[in-house]
Structures are given as C-alpha cells and as structure tokens.
Amino acid sequence: MTFLDGITSLLSHLRLKKYSPATIDNYSDQLKRFGEWLEQQAIVDLRQLSQQDIRDYQAAVKQQPIGRETQALRIRAVKRLFNHLVDQTIILLDPTEGIQEVSRREKLPRPILSKKEIDKLLIAPNLSLPQGIRDRALIEVLYATGIRVGELEKVTIHHVDLPTQTLQVRHAKGGRARTVPLGKTATKWLKEYLTQVRPRLAKRRPFERTLFLVNGGKPLLQTRIRGLLQQYQKQANIKKSVTPHILRHTCATHLLQQGADIRAIQQLLGHIRLNSTTIYTRVAPLEVKAMHQKYHPNHRKAAS
C-alpha cells in the first residue's frame, strides 16, 4: 500500500461522504507533508510503519516553525488516514493508535510582534527587486487581515477589490467565506505588486489566477511563505519567531489594543466561536495593563 494509494482512497471516501471541498483540500494539504516525510525516510509501503515511525514524524512536526494548531492538524490528518485504511481493511494494524495530538486547549498564543518589530519586518524586503515588492505586499496583507496562510495560498486576483480595499476569502476554514478589509497601506502595496510585478512573474503562465506567484508564474505556496518570513525575521534581527500564525495573532492583538470590538475581530479572523477570539484578551502587554490601572474608574476607586 503506497502513500499515493492511501491518500487517494481517503480523499475519495471523504468526497463520497459529502465533506466540504475546503475540508478535503485541508486533509490533502496536511497529508502531502506526511508524504514528503515518508519519501525522505525512504518508506514506500504504509504497512511498514510502526508506532515509533509516527512518533518520529510527530517529533519532526514539532520542530517546524508552525503554530500548535497546525501541528495538531498534521497529526490529526495522519490519524484519519490510518483510521480509514483500517476501517476499510486495507491494512490490519493502526500505527497511530495511542498517539496524542498536540494539545491546543487553553494554549496562549506565542509572543506577538511589537509595532516596532512589525515595522522592521515590513522594511526588510529589497524593494529594488520585483520579489521584494511581492514580499512587502505579502507581509502587509498577512498583518492587515490576519488571514490564515492556507486561505491566502488560495486567494486569486479576482478576490482582490482595490477600490473598496477588501479581500474575499473564498476558501476559508470550514467553508465559511468572508470578506476582510485590507486598509490603505496593504491596498497600496497590493496595487504596486499587481500592476508592476505580477504581470512579469505570470509571463510564462498568463492563465494563472493565484494572487501571489513565484518566478515562472506558479503559485507561491505556504511552505515558501513560511521560509520567506524566516528569512526576513533574520534580516530584521527579530528575536521572536515570525510565522503566518504569529502575524495573525499580532494583527488581532494590535486591533484589540487599539480598542477594536472583540466580535469584529472574530469576524475578521473567521472564528466560529467567540471564545476562540477572546484568548487575545489574556495576552495584553504590560503597557495596556498599566493604562487600565491608571484610568479604569473601578481600579482607581479600589486604590483610594
């Protein structure tokens, strides 16, 4: 049983069960990472895998510069694959049995970037190069919208509305499409990219509609986006981790600090439940707490 046979069987089963296209795409994307790891380990037959192999993969996932939620999704997808293969009696033993996903319960976001660190990150790309303009636009969009990297990867040029300064997120988590504001700065850099850079990148593939492209016109995939952020983190001499998920947390927390309504942030991020958003109220930095202590009437009353 090859990996290709296994993933083909699972995705066909999910389509038969009427799972949403977004969910199926997510399983496919997460399992491709597992397939790449299997190839690196020279493992051809899924029946050869032991529980220790799965633990080794889990350890490799934990070392990647991705959020805990994404880590959990990577392992969940592998568990789902082998559960399916056992249910269909394609294999007899499930090597993922007893393997625990990375815990996400009550997990605070990793340290967000300060406004100063964001400014340093934004000026890191070399704007004398076409790719630098693309990367500036990319980082501006991630920070302005709080969009998930898997969602951004599937955004097309038709989803961008420069006059209204909005971006449509059609391939959203759970299939819940939404429209998010870009703001003036992100719109400015997107316009620069779309008019001056993207036509050059798409010259060999004029039919390509994905928003962000690499040289040769193919889509800029999330693995490359993560790599670019790491590159600019080092160039900007930022000590904190810089990932798409960190930029998502940073966007939400900065909005909260400036007085944005928590339900508006919920809609921006595409959270179903409000408690997924309220976690940001638990990571307010010291200066916000100091301001609260100085000005909130109840605190001042208690102090007196």
N, C-alpha and C positions, 0 to 999 in steps of 0.2 A: 504494500500500500504506500504509494508515493505521497508526498505532501500535496502535489497538484491534484491527485485523485481525491484526497481527503477534503481539501478546501472546496473543490468543485461539488462534491457530494453535499457538504454542509450548506453552501450557498443555494444550491438547487432546492434543498429541503426548506430553507427559510423563505424562498420565493413561493413555494407550494403552500406554505403556511400563511401567506399574505403579510409577511413582515414588510415594514415600510422600506422604500429604496434607500433612505438615509441610514437606517439601521443595518441593512445588508452591506452598504458601502463601508460603514464603520467596521463591521466584522472583517470584511475583506482587507481593509487597510491595516488593521491591527495584526491580522494573521500573516500578511505579507512580511512583516517584520520578523515573525517567528520563522517563516520560510527562509529568510535571509540568514538567520542564525543557524538553522539546520544545515544550510549549504556551507557555512563557514566551518561547521563541525564535521562536515563530510558524512552526515546522516541522511541516508536515502530512503530507508523504509521506516514508516511511523511505528511499525510493530516492534522495532528495535529499541524504542525509547523506554527508559526506566524513570522511576520517580526522581532519582538523582539528576538525570538529564533535565527534567523540568525544573528542579531546584537550581541547577546551574543557569538555566535560562532566566529564571526569576532573579537571580543574583545579577546577571548581566543587565536586565531591565532596570534594576535599582541603581545601577551605575550611570544610566543615561541621564542627560540634562533635561528631564521632562518632569511634569508635575506628578504628584502621587495619584491623582485621579487617572491620568493617562497610564501610569504604571499598572494600576488596578485593571484598567480596560485591556491592557496587553495580556495579562494573565487570565482574565475572565474569558477572553476570546479563545485562548488555547484550551481552557477547561471545557468551553462549549463545543469546541471541535471534537475532543475526545469523548465527551458525553454522547455526542451524536453518533460517532463511529461505533461505540459500544452498544448503544440503543439499536443500531441497525445491524448488529452482529458482524460488522466488518472487521473489528478487532475484538479480542476477548478480554483484555485487561486494560484498565484506565490508569495511565501513569500519573494523571493529575489528581487522583483520589487522595484526599488529605492535604492537598496544597492549599494554603490560605492566600487569598488576595491581600494586597497591601491595604492596610486599614485606612479608611478615609474619615471615619466617624470622629466628629469633634476636632478635626485637624485644622489648626490655624494655617493661613497662607504663609508661605515663606516670606522673608523680609522683602518689602516692596522697595522700589527705587524712589529716591527723593526727587524733587523737582530739579535740583541741580544735576543729579545723576542722569535724569531723562534728557536734560539739555546737552550734556556731554555725549550721550549716546546718539542723539539726533544729528550732531555735527560731525560724527565720526566718519560717515561715508565721504569718499572723494568725489565732489560734485563736478570735477573736470572730466570724469568718466561717465559714460551712459549708465553703467551698472550702479554707480554711486547715486545718481538721481533716482533710479529704480528703488534702491535700498532705502533712501531717505523717505520716499513715498510709502514704502512698505512699513517702515517703523512708525511713521506718522499715523497710518491707518490702524495699526495694531494698538497704538496708545490712545488714539481718539475714540475708537469704537469698542474696545475690549473684546473684539471678535475672537472666537476660538480659531486656532491655526488650521484645524481641519475644515472649518467653514470657509476661511479665507482662501484656502487652496482651491476651492471650487467656485469662487466668485468669477464671473465673466465681465467683459466690458459692457454688456447690456444691463448689468446690475448696478452700474455707477450712474448717478444722476448729478452732474456737476452744477446745473442751475439751482437745484434745490439743496445741494450739499448733503446728499443722502446716499446710502449704500443698502441695497437689498440683499438680505441673507436668505437665499432660497434653500440651500442645502444645509439647514440648521439641524442641530442635535434634536432627535425625536421627531423630525419632520415639521417643526413649528417655525415656519418662515417669519421673518420680521424685517423691518426697515430701521436702520440706525443712522443717526446724524454723524456727519464727518467733521463739521466745523470748518472754519475758514482756512486754517493752516494746512490740514490734511487735504482739503479740496485743492488748494493752490499747488501742492506738490504732486497730487494725482494728475492734475491738468498738465503740469510740466512733463510728467512721465508719459502720459497718453499721447501728447502732441509731438514731443521731441525725441522720445526714446523708444517707446513700444513699437512704432512702425519700423524702426531699424531692426529690432530684435525679431519681429514677425516676418521679415522679408522672405525667408525661405518657407514659411508656413502661414501664408495670408489667411488661411481658413481657420486658424486657431483663435478661439474666443476667450480663453482663460485670461484673467486680468494681468497677472504677473508672470513674466516669461524669463527664460534664461537665453543665453546666446544660442542661436539656431532656431528659436521660436517655440521650444517645448515649454510646458507649464513649469513654473517654479514650485517644487514640491515641498512639503512641510519639513522633511529631513534637511533639505538645503536651507530653508528659512531658519531652522534651529542653528545650523552651522554658521550662518551669516551673523546671527545675533551674538554667538560666542566670539566670533572674530571681532565684532565692533565693541563688545564688552572689554576685550583685552586692549584694543586700540585706545579706548576711552579711559583705560586704567580704572575700571569699576570693579570693586572687590566682590560685590554681591553677584549671585547668579542672575543671568539675563536670559529668559526663555519667553516664548509666546505667552505662557500661562502667567509668568511674573508680570508681564506688561498688562495682561487682563486684570490681575489683582491691583496693579498700580493705577490703572485707569479708574477702576471702581472706587478705590480708597481716596484718590485725589478728588474725585467728584464729591464723595461723602464729606471730605474735609472742607470743601467749598460750600457746603450747605445743600447739596442736591438731595431730593426726596428719595428715600430708600426704594420706593416702589417704581420710581422712574429708572433707577439703576437696575432693578430687577428686570424691567422690560428691555433695557439696553443689552444686558448680558444674556437674555433669553432663558432665565431661570423659571422653572415651573412653580417652585415653592419659594415663598419669601424667606424661609429660614436658610436657604442656600445663599441668599444675599446678605442677610443680617450678620453673617460671620465677620463682615468687614467692620462692623461697629466694635468688634473686640480687639482690633489691631490699631486703634487710633494712636498716633505717635505722641510723645510726651508734650510737645508744644500745644497740641489740641487739648490734652487733658489740663494743662496749665491754664489755658484760656477759659476752659469750662469752670475751673475752680475760681478763677478771678471774677468772672462775670455772672455765673448762674446764681439767681437770687436765693435758691434753697441752700446752696453751699455757703454763700456769704452769711446767711441767717444763722446756720449752724455754727460757723466760725465765731460769730459775735456772741 
